[in-house]
Amino acid sequence: QVQLVESGGGLVQAGGSLRLSCAASGSILIFNSMAWYRQYPGKQRELVASITTGGSTNYADSMKGRFTISRDNAKNTVYLQMNSLNADDTAVYYCAAGRRGAGYVYWGQGTQVTVSS
């Protein structure tokens, strides 16, 4: 059982930046993809960005050019650099680890990001 622990959330002014971290209790190389999702109150989680073991990345359209996902396999950590934040980015952000054919099967507890306008 792999545990994922997010950190780095908080309160930031519009236009500011935050970097989220997701530390795994074991190697992240066993997962073919790592991802960040976010969830608004009363809504389903939506994909923010994902990164494969090989380093290929994918972003939701509204995050392209503002957010950057990266990974440090030696530290078993995935990052999400968020720039030019706006009020619509206020949400709980979750880290997820996925296996091929099974989807994202491990999830962190989430970290709150609040952007004040």
C-alpha positions as CSV (number, residue, x, y, z in Angstrom):
1,Q,0.0,0.0,0.0
2,V,1.5,3.3,-1.1
3,Q,0.7,6.5,0.8
4,L,0.6,9.9,-0.9
5,V,1.0,13.0,1.1
6,E,0.4,16.4,-0.4
7,S,1.8,19.7,0.9
8,G,2.3,23.3,-0.2
9,G,-1.3,24.5,-0.3
10,G,-2.4,27.7,1.4
11,L,-3.7,31.2,0.8
12,V,-2.3,33.3,-2.0
13,Q,-3.3,36.5,-3.7
14,A,-4.5,36.5,-7.3
15,G,-1.6,36.5,-9.6
16,G,0.6,34.7,-7.2
17,S,2.3,31.3,-7.2
18,L,2.3,28.1,-5.2
19,R,4.2,24.9,-5.5
20,L,2.5,21.7,-4.4
21,S,4.4,18.6,-3.5
22,C,3.3,15.0,-3.3
23,A,5.5,12.6,-1.4
24,A,5.0,8.9,-1.9
25,S,5.9,6.3,0.8
26,G,7.5,4.2,-1.9
27,S,8.9,4.3,-5.3
28,I,6.8,6.2,-7.9
29,L,8.4,4.3,-10.7
30,I,6.0,1.4,-10.2
31,F,3.2,3.7,-11.4
32,N,2.9,4.4,-15.1
33,S,1.4,7.9,-14.4
34,M,1.2,10.4,-11.6
35,A,-1.4,13.2,-11.6
36,W,-2.9,16.2,-9.8
37,Y,-6.6,16.6,-9.6
38,R,-8.7,19.3,-8.0
39,Q,-12.2,19.4,-6.6
40,Y,-14.6,22.2,-6.0
41,P,-17.2,21.8,-3.3
42,G,-20.0,19.6,-4.4
43,K,-18.3,18.8,-7.7
44,Q,-16.4,15.8,-9.1
45,R,-12.7,15.8,-9.2
46,E,-11.2,17.1,-12.4
47,L,-7.8,16.4,-13.9
48,V,-5.3,19.2,-13.6
49,A,-2.2,17.6,-15.0
50,S,-0.5,14.2,-15.3
51,I,3.0,12.9,-16.0
52,T,4.1,9.5,-17.1
53,T,7.1,7.5,-16.0
54,G,8.8,8.6,-19.2
55,G,8.1,12.3,-18.4
56,S,5.3,12.9,-20.9
57,T,2.9,15.5,-19.5
58,N,-0.7,16.4,-20.1
59,Y,-2.6,19.4,-18.9
60,A,-6.2,20.5,-18.7
61,D,-6.8,23.4,-21.2
62,S,-7.3,26.0,-18.5
63,M,-4.0,25.1,-16.9
64,K,-1.8,25.1,-19.9
65,G,0.9,27.8,-19.7
66,R,0.3,28.4,-16.0
67,F,0.9,25.1,-14.3
68,T,3.8,22.7,-14.6
69,I,3.9,19.2,-13.4
70,S,7.2,17.5,-12.7
71,R,8.6,14.5,-10.9
72,D,11.7,13.6,-8.9
73,N,12.0,9.8,-9.0
74,A,14.9,9.8,-6.6
75,K,12.8,11.6,-4.0
76,N,9.6,9.8,-4.9
77,T,7.9,13.2,-5.2
78,V,5.7,14.8,-7.8
79,Y,5.3,18.6,-7.9
80,L,2.8,21.1,-9.3
81,Q,4.1,24.6,-9.9
82,M,1.1,26.9,-10.2
83,N,1.6,30.4,-11.5
84,S,-0.8,33.3,-12.3
85,L,-3.3,31.9,-9.9
86,N,-6.9,33.3,-10.0
87,A,-10.0,32.8,-7.9
88,D,-11.1,29.9,-10.1
89,D,-8.1,27.9,-9.0
90,T,-9.5,27.8,-5.4
91,A,-10.1,24.1,-4.7
92,V,-8.8,21.1,-2.9
93,Y,-5.9,19.6,-4.9
94,Y,-5.2,15.8,-4.8
95,C,-2.3,13.8,-5.9
96,A,-3.0,10.4,-7.5
97,A,-0.9,7.4,-8.7
98,G,-2.1,5.3,-11.6
99,R,-1.4,1.8,-12.9
100,R,-1.9,0.9,-16.5
101,G,-5.3,-0.5,-17.1
102,A,-6.5,0.3,-13.6
103,G,-6.7,4.1,-13.5
104,Y,-5.6,6.2,-10.6
105,V,-5.8,3.8,-7.7
106,Y,-4.0,5.7,-4.9
107,W,-5.0,9.1,-3.7
108,G,-3.6,11.6,-1.2
109,Q,-5.7,13.3,1.4
110,G,-5.7,16.6,-0.5
111,T,-4.4,20.1,0.2
112,Q,-6.5,23.3,0.1
113,V,-5.5,26.1,-2.2
114,T,-7.3,29.4,-1.7
115,V,-6.8,32.3,-4.1
116,S,-8.0,35.7,-2.8
117,S,-9.0,38.3,-5.3
